[in-house]
Amino acid sequence: MDLLVTGGAGFIGSNFVDYILKHHRDYKVIVIDKLTYAGGLDNLAKVEDNPRFRFIQGDICDEKLDGELLSDCDLVVNFAAQTHVDRSIHSPADFVHTNIVGTHKLLEAARRGGKRFLQVSTDEVYGSKEEGSFTEDDPLNPSSPYAASKAAADLLVLAYHRTYGLPMSIIRCSNNYGPRQYPEKLIPLMIARALRGEKLPLYGDGTNRREWTYVEDCCRGIDLILHEGKDGQIYNLSSGVELTNLQIVRETLNLLGKGEELIEYVEDRPGHDRRYSLCCKKLTALGWEPRWNLQEGLEQTVRWYVENKEWWERRL
Ligand SMILES: NC(=O)c1ccc[n+]([C@@H]2O[C@H](COP(=O)([O-])OP(=O)(O)OC[C@H]3O[C@@H](n4cnc5c(N)ncnc54)[C@H](O)[C@@H]3O)[C@@H](O)[C@H]2O)c1
């Protein structure tokens, strides 16, 4: 199978490319990535010499390029996005452009080429849930411009399935963590600042709750959906490991041997969702379950940031 992977020089995309080339010895991967601040060729160092891998610097909003690249592939897995909620609050236009217009351009290219489409989405499209968990049938109720742009993209993908019969799946993931996550996101930001002896800014009172999935578990889930997912379906993907932001920061500090006095509570993010929680029965029915527990995943992550200081220092 030949895959076009968009946003493959970013965090989850680059881990997914490693995963696919390692576990499917006859698959080829083309990555298209604009190399925004969040993407880096160093994220693809493990595969750059692999003859089954090709990298193209480009923008998913370039429909002609999307079409050319897809003509050599069986399907597209769309990771490319603007992904940081805080940035979406300050410059929502970038999010509308890449996450909605970009997804639309890719959909057009896939429709014309008759290719399958896998959209990587987020738990944030459902909005906040005080109790219980969201199923795939729940309505979308996004809070931030980021979440709204991802929700709009999901709706476009579904519309292309219903209107044009485009074969597709949508994967809605919870918070991921692991190596190569840009140090603006909670866990790597806290690790980087703690290692520099700087204060750790924590929104509000730190009691917002998130589910945390180790990135390799997420990649394995996407791989499973690629092979076993039913056409036209949405799949939630989460480990079910739920912690407050304060708890995850405490766990991280413990592993670094640093104290809680580094934490500094700062004014809450506007529109900050209290809690995300996903019901993943559809995915577990396909045979997926997380293999990494929080302790192992967090240890692996902290070790990677400690050993790759120059990677994150370049990005701060
Ligand atoms: N990280 C998470 O916790 C998480 C959780 C749920 C869903 N997701 C989704 O997974 C996907 C990947 O997230 P991530 O954390 O790896 O993001 P990331 O920010 O680390 O990487 C995004 C990548 O997309 C590229 N990109 C941005 N705009 C582009 C464009 N116009 N054309 C081509 N490439 C472009 C960037 O250069 C970067 O390499 C996103 O769609 C995100 O919404 C992420």
The ligand as an SDF file (V2000), in Angstrom:
LIG
                    3D

 44 48  0  0  0  0  0  0  0  0999 V2000
   -1.2340   16.3300   19.5230 N   0  0  0  0  0  0  0  0  0  0  0  0
   -2.3900   15.9630   20.0300 C   0  0  0  0  0  0  0  0  0  0  0  0
   -2.5090   15.7600   21.2380 O   0  0  0  0  0  0  0  0  0  0  0  0
   -3.5930   15.7730   19.1360 C   0  0  0  0  0  0  0  0  0  0  0  0
   -4.7610   15.2650   19.7000 C   0  0  0  0  0  0  0  0  0  0  0  0
   -5.8630   15.0460   18.8730 C   0  0  0  0  0  0  0  0  0  0  0  0
   -5.7760   15.3230   17.5230 C   0  0  0  0  0  0  0  0  0  0  0  0
   -4.6340   15.8310   17.0080 N   0  0  0  0  0  0  0  0  0  0  0  0
   -4.6010   16.0930   15.5580 C   0  0  0  0  0  0  0  0  0  0  0  0
   -3.5360   15.3220   15.0190 O   0  0  0  0  0  0  0  0  0  0  0  0
   -2.9260   16.0130   13.9450 C   0  0  0  0  0  0  0  0  0  0  0  0
   -1.4390   16.1400   14.1820 C   0  0  0  0  0  0  0  0  0  0  0  0
   -1.2240   16.8240   15.4050 O   0  0  0  0  0  0  0  0  0  0  0  0
    0.2460   17.1160   15.9300 P   0  0  0  0  0  0  0  0  0  0  0  0
    0.1530   17.3150   17.3800 O   0  0  0  0  0  0  0  0  0  0  0  0
    1.1770   16.1180   15.3670 O   0  0  0  0  0  0  0  0  0  0  0  0
    0.5060   18.5280   15.2320 O   0  0  0  0  0  0  0  0  0  0  0  0
    1.8600   19.3330   14.9870 P   0  0  0  0  0  0  0  0  0  0  0  0
    1.4940   20.7630   15.1730 O   0  0  0  0  0  0  0  0  0  0  0  0
    2.9890   18.7510   15.7550 O   0  0  0  0  0  0  0  0  0  0  0  0
    2.1740   19.0670   13.4360 O   0  0  0  0  0  0  0  0  0  0  0  0
    1.4140   19.5970   12.3930 C   0  0  0  0  0  0  0  0  0  0  0  0
    2.2110   19.4250   11.1230 C   0  0  0  0  0  0  0  0  0  0  0  0
    1.4180   19.9270   10.0280 O   0  0  0  0  0  0  0  0  0  0  0  0
    2.2550   20.7170    9.1870 C   0  0  0  0  0  0  0  0  0  0  0  0
    1.4070   21.7030    8.5080 N   0  0  0  0  0  0  0  0  0  0  0  0
    0.7450   22.7530    9.0420 C   0  0  0  0  0  0  0  0  0  0  0  0
    0.0790   23.4290    8.0910 N   0  0  0  0  0  0  0  0  0  0  0  0
    0.3120   22.7820    6.9220 C   0  0  0  0  0  0  0  0  0  0  0  0
   -0.1220   22.9740    5.5860 C   0  0  0  0  0  0  0  0  0  0  0  0
   -0.9200   23.9930    5.2690 N   0  0  0  0  0  0  0  0  0  0  0  0
    0.2910   22.1020    4.6380 N   0  0  0  0  0  0  0  0  0  0  0  0
    1.1170   21.0720    4.9440 C   0  0  0  0  0  0  0  0  0  0  0  0
    1.5680   20.8430    6.1990 N   0  0  0  0  0  0  0  0  0  0  0  0
    1.1590   21.6750    7.1800 C   0  0  0  0  0  0  0  0  0  0  0  0
    3.2640   21.3640   10.1340 C   0  0  0  0  0  0  0  0  0  0  0  0
    4.4100   21.8100    9.4600 O   0  0  0  0  0  0  0  0  0  0  0  0
    3.5250   20.2170   11.1070 C   0  0  0  0  0  0  0  0  0  0  0  0
    4.5620   19.4000   10.6440 O   0  0  0  0  0  0  0  0  0  0  0  0
   -3.6410   17.3660   13.8370 C   0  0  0  0  0  0  0  0  0  0  0  0
   -4.5890   17.2890   12.8020 O   0  0  0  0  0  0  0  0  0  0  0  0
   -4.3030   17.5260   15.1890 C   0  0  0  0  0  0  0  0  0  0  0  0
   -5.4880   18.2890   15.0780 O   0  0  0  0  0  0  0  0  0  0  0  0
   -3.5460   16.0570   17.7730 C   0  0  0  0  0  0  0  0  0  0  0  0
  1  2  1  0
  2  3  2  0
  2  4  1  0
  4  5  1  0
  4 44  2  0
  5  6  2  0
  6  7  1  0
  7  8  2  0
  8  9  1  0
  8 44  1  0
  9 10  1  0
  9 42  1  0
 10 11  1  0
 11 12  1  0
 11 40  1  0
 12 13  1  0
 13 14  1  0
 14 15  2  0
 14 16  1  0
 14 17  1  0
 17 18  1  0
 18 19  2  0
 18 20  1  0
 18 21  1  0
 21 22  1  0
 22 23  1  0
 23 24  1  0
 23 38  1  0
 24 25  1  0
 25 26  1  0
 25 36  1  0
 26 27  1  0
 26 35  1  0
 27 28  2  0
 28 29  1  0
 29 30  1  0
 29 35  2  0
 30 31  1  0
 30 32  2  0
 32 33  1  0
 33 34  2  0
 34 35  1  0
 36 37  1  0
 36 38  1  0
 38 39  1  0
 40 41  1  0
 40 42  1  0
 42 43  1  0
M  CHG  2   8   1  16  -1
M  END
$$$$
